[in-house]
Amino acid sequence: MIDKYQGIWIKSYKEYCYFDDFPGAYFRKTFIAPQSINNAQIQICGLGFHEIYLNGEKVGDRWYAPGLSQYDYRCGSITYDIGKMLVPGQENVIIIMLGNGFFNCHNEWMYTVNFSSWRTSPRLICDILADGKVIASSGTDWKTHPGPVVFDAHHLGEDYDARLEIPEAFKSGFDDSQWADVFRAYPPGGILEHDEDEPCRVISQKQGKNIAPAGAGSYVFDFESTIAGAIKVKMKGKRGSKVTFKYAEVLDSDGHADTSFIDLGVKRFETDSYIFKGDGIESWHPHFVWHGFRYVEAIPDDPSVEIIDMKGLFIASDLKEIGTIETGNAVLNKINKLTRTSYLGNFMGIPTDCPTREKFGWLGDANCALESGWWNFYPKNGLHRLVNIIMDIQRPDGNLATHGPTTLWGFEQSCPSYSIFMYEFCRYCWLFDGDDQMMAEYYDKLVRGIAFFEMLTADDNLCHTGYSDWCHPQYFPGKSDGERLDPTPMESIAYCNMVQDMVLFAEHLGKSGDVERFKELEQKIRNAIRDKYYDPQQQTFDGGFWTTNAMALMCGIVNDDEKAAVAANLVNSIRTEKHRVWAGILGAKFIIRALAENGYAEDACQMIVQEEYPGWGNLVANGATALWEMWHGKASRNHIMFGEPSAWMYRYLAGISPLAPGFSKVRFAPNFVSQTDYVRAEHLAPSGKIVSQWQRKDNKIHCSFTLPQGVKAKVELPGIEEEIQTSTDFIIEC
């Protein structure tokens, strides 16, 4: 839905604000509210991020609003309920604070956003409505003044000078005649799309504990778990004294905040500051930036400064929880918890890659966690936002960027293992939510995406570019002891998988000509992969590389009569390596699935829980509180790329899978692995709650399955294959 406004776009500065010396601004307007009010709203698009105050009180509990967007295509228009905040018949005061956010984003490093096509000074458009009538709107009669947020940059941090606060301006009766007039502004270019996505909110709070030794000259607060968000601090200091806050996920050997693994050597990284007004105990939190951290080092420039209390605010899109899973294995439970933490910690309006570094939507990360996210939460709206970002900027030749928002880069690395996110999103909307509108909405763009890769692979039907098994522990770019993987086999299989999705979509949408065309293309790619990478003597692909073989098994590259041998060769190699996870992000997704699908769920589960490096169990053994970007931990400590085990537990331990769109028919096929004696999973499908539970006791396994009314299920257990349509129990002899 497109929102319409009576107000006009306004800004505080005539200049573009491309540089650092433009503080965030207050925008102020007074107005008389009607004597009688039944309901009232503020409708606003405030870019980059906005905070609204009405009569001195903050409106709503959103953070980082609106969500990240491709601003020259779409901008989030948000409606807030203010019915209980207006003073009827009297003067009311609205103040809006604007920060740069990602709209006017600037940084100092390789992931540059300094020249994004939409970038310009922060601006807003706003209507205030009472009982459906506009009673005030943004215009040239508004006043503006610099605020206390003197610097904010999405990737760098925020500086706040409390001496510049003007608390009296938030109340009626303040004389703002000395404030500057606002300037008219151009709109950002994108349509004003009504934002109904889940807002970013404080999900939880963690109490920080000062662990710095006495006399250290700084405070170091440990929150004992990884947080994406901000801090809230109570402190005391002389007027003009300053505290610098450095955020980190690890400490160095001297106990100081250490970002050397991820900061790429830039001058400023994950740093905020606060200057005291000198008015007793002062409370503060950053307004327009978020960070990823477990530790915060507070460094005062005056030894008399006292940090009284610090809390960590875990902020994320407030996604609805629709699934839970619990097992009798503590390591499995911990890995699932790490996955859920990382999923939420990397969902700020859109799924992001990490809360410390790029902080925007990488498709590889989003796709690797697509199913895990959807078993546990309802992420469709934010995923849809990311798909819109990428589809809006698809190039005329079909090229799909690897991440977004972006205009500068991401097209030169375009590859199937990342582009497939858009295709899988459409498939999962249908599979998990029963929604086939997405495949229809994006169909033509998806076709163009396939055409782009057809052009790239016209000579041999193989895709030779891409990230392939990114972050594989044995092969990684820039490492003297490693080399970058040949992407061709894995990217080619991902390309084939994209085409398989298009066959499904074309069949469902009744596009018979496209069905045959895509089936022919699928066969060409499949044949090319097999001719190049399959060794019929060794019965393995790509020299036995695990990820290639797992992808070949899962994506229909292996013939039916070869599957047993290829799977056996894969599992034997894994057993030789003691189930250590020699895999990057694609391998972590496909290997454990391929094992379970081919009768080796026990081995897949052992890969998940084993404690040696590399692997998920090793993260648990090393005290991880979120999933890491690399198995060795020398990078981001809050990434979601390795988040497959949670989905695997729902599908293969609990054994739940949809047999028809929207879980209108369900399969129950749990695997009774030795690593746990108990599993219980719940998932709220469109039709209602689905539950699978089993427990091993007294040489018997007791299974219980719960179905929503009207939903049928196929039960597959050792010696049992049965259809049910109501809650049913089974007992199996061990």
N, C-alpha and C positions, 0 to 999 in steps of 0.2 A: 504494500500500500504506500502511495506517495503522499506525504503530508504537505499541505498548503499553508502559507503564512500571510498575515497582513503586515507583519514587521518587515524591516529591511536588514540586510547584512551590515554590521558595524564592526569597527576595530579600534584599537587604542592608539596604534602608531601608524603614521603615514608611510614609513619605510617598510621594506620587506621583512625586516627582523631576521636577516640571515646570520647574524653574528651574536656574540654572547652577551652584549651589554644592554639588552632590552629585558627589564624585569617583567614578570607576570603582572597583569593589570586587574584592577577592580573596575567593574562596570556597574553604575548605580542609577536607579530610577525610583521615584516616588509616585504613588498613584492612590486614588481614593477607591476603596472597594464598595460595592453596592451595600445598601442597608440590610438586604435579605439575600442570603446565599445558600443554595442547596448543595451545589458542588462546584469545585474550582480546580483548574489544572494550569500548569506551566508546560508549554510545548516549546522545545528548544533543540537546536543543533549548535553546540558550542565546541569549537575546534581549536587546538587538539583535544585536551580534556577540560571539563568544566566542573565547577562546584557552585551550587546555588544556595544563597542564604536569604531567607524571608523573615523580616523583623528580627534579625539576629540569630535565627535558628537555621541549621543546615537542612535543606530539603532532601529527603530520601536518604538511603544508606548505600548508594552506589559509590563505587570507586572506578577511576579510569574510564569515564564515560565521555563520549560514546566509544564503542569498541573499535579496534584497529580496522582500517578500511582502505580501499583504493579510492582515495578521496576525490579524484577527478572523474570517478564513475558513480560511486555511491557514498552517501554520508548518513550516519545514524541520526534520526530524529526521535527524540525521547519525550514522553509525556509523564509528568509527575503530578500526583494528587496533592493539592495544597488546601483542600476545603477546610481543614481544621486549623490551618495556620494563618489564614487571613483574618484581619480585624474588620468586621463589617462596619460600613459607614464612616471609617476613619482612614487617615493616611497610613499606607503600608510602604515598606521599603524593601526593594529587592537589590541584592548585590550578587553579581556573578564574577567568580574568579576564573580566569583562563590560564591554562598552562600549555606549553608547546606540544606535549605528548608526542605522538608519531607524525602528527600533521606538519609541524615545523621542526623536524628532527635533524640534529646535526651531531656528528661524532668525529673521531680522530683516527679511524682505522680502516681496514680493508673492506668491511661490510658497510661501505659508505652509503648514506642516505642524504648527503648534503645537497644533491642536485636532483632529488625526486621531482617528478613533473608537477606535483600538486603543491610543492613546498612554498609557503609564504607565511605572513604574520598571523597569529591566532585571531579568530573572528567568531561572531555569533549571530544568530537570528532567533527571535524569541517572541512568543505570544503568551499573554496571561488571559485566561478565560474564566468567566463566572457564569454558570448555567448556560454554557454554550456560546456566550457573547464575549468578544475580545474587549477587555477593559484596559489593557496596556500592551504595547508591543515595542520591539526594538526600533529605534529611530535616532535621528540627530538630536533629539532632546535629552538623550542619555548623557551622563557624565562619566569620566574615566580618570583614573589616578593610578600611578605605580603602586604595586602591593608589596608585601614582605617576601614573596617568592622571587628572589633577585636573579635566579638562574635555575633552569631545569632543562635537562637533556635526557632523552629516553634511555640512552646507553651509558650515560656518564654519572648522573645523579642530580641532586637538588640542593640549592643553597637558600637558607631562610634567614632573614634579618628581622627579628621580632621588634626592633626599634621602629620599623616602618608600619607596624600594625596601626589601624585607625578604628578601634572598636566602636567609637561613638558614631561612625558613619553608617553602621548597620542598623541604627535606630532612627525613628522619626524625630524631626526637629533639627537635624544636623544641617549646617549651611555648607552646601557643596559648590557654591558659586565660584570658588577659586579652583575647582577641579577643571580639567580640560574638557572640551567638547570631543565627542567621538568622531571618527571619520567614517564616511560611507565606505563600504568594502565590496569588492567583487565576490560573488559566490565562489566556492571552491571548485565548481565544475560538475560535481556528481549530483545525481538526483537525491532528494531528501526522502530517504526510505525509512518508513516507520519501524523503529527498533523494538521488537518484541522478544528479543533474545534474553536468556538468563543474564541478569546483571552481575558484574563483579562485586562481591561483598566480602566482608570478613567472615571466613569459614570457621576459624578457631583462633585462639590466642595461646601463646606459650610464654611462660615466665622466664626471663633471662636471669642467669646466675653469674655474678662477677667472679671470674676465676683468676684475675690478674693478681700477682703477689703484691703485698703492701709496698708502697714506695716505687711502684713501677712507672709512674708518670702517666699511665693511661688505664682505662678500664677495658676489660675484655669480657663480654657477656656471651655465655654459652646457653643456647636454647635447647640443646640436647636432641634436636631433630632438625632436618632441613626444612626451611620455610621459603615460600615464594610470597613476596609482599613487602611489608614495611615494618618499621618499629614505631612504638609509642613510648615517649620518654618523659619522665619527670626529673627535673634538674634545677639547680640553683647556681647563679653566677652573677658577677658584677656586670653592670651595663657595658656593652661593647666587648665583653669576653666572648670567645668563640670555641666551639667544640666541633671537631671533625669526626665523622662517623664512617668507618671503613667496614664494608660488608665482605664476608668471606665464607667459604664452605670448609676451609681447612686452616690450620695455624702452622706457622713455620716452627723451626726448632727452638726459637726463643719465645714462643708463645704469642706471636703477633699475627694479625690477619694477613693471610697469604693468598693472593690471586694470581701468582706468577704462572700457574698452569693454564690460565684461560684469558688473561688480559691482553695478550698479544703485544705486550710491551708499550701500550699507550700511556700517556702521562696521567690521565685520570680514568678511574674505573671503579664502579660500584662505590661511590663516595658521596655523602651528603655533608652539609654543615649547618650549624645554627649559631646565630649571634644573639646574645642575651639582651633583653630590655632592662634587666636588673630590677625586677618587680616580684621578689619572693620566689616561691616555687613556680616554675614555668613548665607547662606541658606542651608537647609538640609531637607531630608526626609529619613526614614528607607528604605532600599532597598529590603530586603528579608523576611520580616515578615509582617503579617497583624493583625489587632486588631479589636475588637468590642467595640465601645465606644460612649458615648454622651459627656463625659467630659474628659479633659486631664489636669492633674496637673503637672506643670513644676516646679521642685524644684532645684534651683541653689545652688552650694556649695559656691558661692561668691556673696555677696549682690550687687556687681557692675554689675552683669550680667543683661542684658536687653532683654526681649522677645518683639520684635517689632510687630510681626504679626504671626498668626497661622491659617492655613486653614486645614479643614478636607477633605481628598480625599476619596470619595466613590468609591471603586474599586470592580469590579465584572466581571464575564463573560459577554461579550458585546452581550447579547442575542437579537435577533430581536423581536421587539414588534409586535404581530399579533392580539392583542385584546384589546378593551377598553370597559368599562361599566360605565354608569353614571345613578344615580337615583335622585329623588327629595327628598331623605332623607339624611341629612348631616352625620348621624351616619353610615349608610350603605356605603356612599362614603368614609368615613374615614377608616372604616374597610377594604374596598377594597384597599385603599392606604397602610395601614399597611401591608397587605398581599403581595402586590407587592414589597414593600421595603424589607420585610423579605425574600421573594423569591430570589431577586437579591443579597441581603446581605449574603445569604447562598448558593451562586453559584460561587465558585472559581475553575473553570475547571470542577469540579463535584459538585453535590448538597451536601452541608455539613450540619451539625447539628447546628452549631453556630460559630460565628467568634471570640469567646472569649476562649473557653475551648478545646474540642477535635479537632475541625477544620478538621474533615474528614467525610466520607460519611456513615451516619447511614441510613439504609434502611427504618426504620419506618418513619423517617422524610420525606425521599424522596417519599415514597408511599402516605403519608397523603396529600402531596402537589402536587401529580402528575397531577391531572386534573386542579387544579387552575393554576399551572404553564403553562400548555399547552393551556389554554384559552387565557392567557395574553401574553405569549412569545413563542419562538420556542426553547425548551430545549433539543431536541432529541439527539444532539451530546454529550452533557455533561452527559445526562442520560445513553447513550450507553456506555460511558467511565466507568461509575460506574458499569454497568452491566458486562462489560468485567472484571473489577477488581474482582468482586465476583465470576463470572463463572470460571475465570482462577484458582482460589484457591479452587474451590469446591472439597471437599474430595472424595476419591474413593467410599465411602458409600453413597454419595449424599448430605452430610451435607453442608449447605450454611451458611456462616458467617453472622452475624447481621450487619456488617459494614466493610468498607475497605477504604484504603489499610490496611491490617493486616496479620500477620502470627502467632501472639502470642495468641490472644484471640478473642472471638466473635463466636466460634463454640459451646461452652458450653451453650450459650444462644439461639441457633438457634430455631426459632419459625415461624409458618405460618404467623403471622401478620406482620413479617418483610420480610421473604423470598418471600412473595407474590409480592413484588415489581418487581422482575424479570418477573413474569408472567403477571402482569398488564402492565409493560412496553411494552411487546410484543403485548398485546391486544390494548393498546392505539396507538402504532405505526400503527396498522392496522386501528383502528377506526378513529383516528384524521388525520393520514397522508396517509392512503391508502397503507401502506407498510407492506406486509406480509412476508418479508424476515427475519425479526427478529425471528418470531416464528419458521421458518424453520431452521435458523442458530443455535438456542439454544435448539431445540426440545429435543435432546437426554439428554442434561443436565437437562432440566426441568423434563423429565421423571425420571431421577435419584433423583431429589429433592423430587418428590412425593414418590418414593420408600423409601427414608430415613424416611419420616414421617409415611409411612406404617409400617416400622420396629418399630418405637417408639410407635405406637398405636395398635400393633398387638393383644393385649389382649382384648381391648374394643372399638377400633376405635375412641377413643377420645384422643386429644392431651392435656397433663397435664402440659406442660412447656411453658414458654413464658412471655412476658411483658404485654400482654392483654391491658387493658385500662390505659395505662401509663399516669402518672401525673393526675390521677383523684383527685379532691380536697378533697375527703373524705377518700381515701385509698392510702397511699403511703409508700413505704418501708423506714424504719429508723425513722419514726415519732411515738412518744410515744402515740399520740392520734389517731392513725390510724393503719391499718393493710394492708398487701398486698392483692390485689384481687386474688381470685381463677382464674387462667387464663383459666381453662379448657373449659368453655362454649364459650368464645370469640375466643380463639385460635382454637378450633374445628370447629367453623363456618368459620374462615379464611382458615383453611385446606380444608374444603368443597369447599370454593370459588376457591382455587387453582385448585382443581380437575375439577371444572366446566370450568375453563379456558382451561384445558387440553382437555376436551371434545370438546370445540370449535376449538382448534388448530388441533386436530386429524381429526375432520370432514373436516376442510378446506384443510388440507394437504392430505386427502384421505387415512388415516391410519385407515381402518375400524375395524381391530382387536382391536386397542387401544381405539377406540370410545366405544365399548361395555365394555371393561375392566374398563375404567374410569367411565362410567355410573354406572356400578355395584358398584364401590368403592364409588362414590358419594352417592348412595342410602344407603350403609352401614353406612357411616358417618352421613348422615341425620337422619337415623333411630336411631342411637346411641344418637345423640343430643336430638331428640324428646323424646326418652324413658327416658333419664336422667333429662331433664330440662323443658319439657313442662308439665304444669298443665292444663288439659282440663277443670277442674271445674272453675278455676280462669281465664282461657284463657290468660295465660301469661307464659313467659319463665323465668327461673332463679330467681324465687321469685319476679319478676317485675323489675329486674335491667334494666335500660333504654337501656344501650348499647347492651346488649344481645338481647333484644326484637327488637331493630332497626336493628341489623345485621341479625337476623332471618327473618325479613320482607324483607330486601334488598337482601338476598342471597338464597332465595328459600327454607327456612326451614319451613316456615309457609304454610299450605295448603290453597288453594284458599278460601274455605268456612270459614276459621278462620281469614282471614286477617282483616276484618272489626272490629272484636271484639278485636283482639290483638292490632291493631292500636288505637282503641278507649281507651283501658285501658292505653296504653302508653301516649296518649295525655292528658287524665284526670289526670294522675299522674304528668305530666309536668305542667299542669295548677295549680294544687294544690301547686306546688313549685314556682308559679308566673314566670314561664318560665326561671328561673335561670338555668345556664348550669352546672348541676351536671354530668359532663362527663370528661373523659380523651381524649386522642388523637383519639381513635377509636370511642368513642361516639360522639365527635365533628364532625367526618366525617359522621357517619351513621345516627344519630338521625334526623338531619334537613332534610336529604334526605328521610328517611322513612316517616316523617311527610308529606312532599310535595307529595310524590308518592301515599299517601293514603288519599289525600283530605284535608290535614291540613297545607297548605303552610302558611296561616296566623299565625298559632302558631309557625311554624319554623322561620318565619321572626321576630316574637316577641322574640324568643330565641336569635336571633342574635343582636337585637338592645337594649334589656332591659338593664338598667344601674346598676342593683344590682349585687353584687358579688355572684357567679362567672359568667363570661361571657365576650363576646367580647365588648358589650356596656360598661361594667365596665372598660375595658382597655381604651376605648376612654375617659370615664369620668375621669380616673386617668392620663390622659395626655400621654398615650403611643404613641411612634412614630414608633414602630414596634411591631410585635406580641411577646408575652412573652412565656417562657418555662413552667411556672406554672401560674395559674390564679392569685395567690397572689403576683407575681412579685419578690419573694425572690429567684431568680435564674437568668438564662440568660434572658436578655430583647431583644433578637433578635433571635427568633426561628421560624420555619415555620410549626411546627407540627399541630398547630391549624388553618391552612390556608384554610380550606374547604369553608368558606362563599363566597369567590370570585367565585369559581366554581358553588356554589349553585345559585348565582345571575344570572350567564349566563344561567344555565339550567332551573331554575324555575321562576325567575322574568322575564328575557327576553324570557325564554322558548325555547331556541335553543338546539337541540340535534341532533347528526348524526343518521340517520336511516340506513345508509349503509356506508361501509368503505370509509374514506377520505371525508366524507360529500358529497358523490355523490348523496345522497338523505337526506333531512333535515326534521325535525319536528319542527314546531312552536307551542308551547303550553304555552304561558305566564300565570302567576298567577297574578291577579289584586288585590294584597293585599292592605289593608288600610294604611299601614305604608308609602306608597309613592304614588304620583299621576303621576309619570313620570319615565320611564326606557328607556334607549337607549343602545344597545350593538352592537358592531361590532366584527367580527372574520374573519381573513383571512385564509380561508381553502385552500387546494391545488388547488381547481377549481376557487377560487376568493373570493371576500368579501361577507360575509353574514351579514345582518343587521336586527335587530328586535327592533322596537320602539313602545311604547304605551304611551298615555297620557289621564288622566281622566279630563274632562272639561265639564261643563254644563250638568251634569247627563249622559254623554256619554263617552265611551272610544274609542279613535281613535287609531287604530293599523296600522302599516306600516311594511311590510316585503320586504326585498331586497335579490335577489338570483343571483348568478353567472349564466352566460349563460350555458344552457344545464343541469342545476340542477333542479330537481323537489322537491317540499316540500309538506308535509301534515300539514295542519293548523287545530288546535283543539282549538276552542273558545267556550264559553257558547252558545249553540244553533247552533253552526256552526262546520261542519267538511267537509273540502274541500281540494282538491289537486290543487296546483298552480305550474306554471313553469316560472313565471316572477314576477317582483315587483308588489305587490298588497296591497291595503288598505282595511280596514274593520272598520265599526262603530258599536259599541255595546251599547245598552241601559243599563245604570247602574241599 
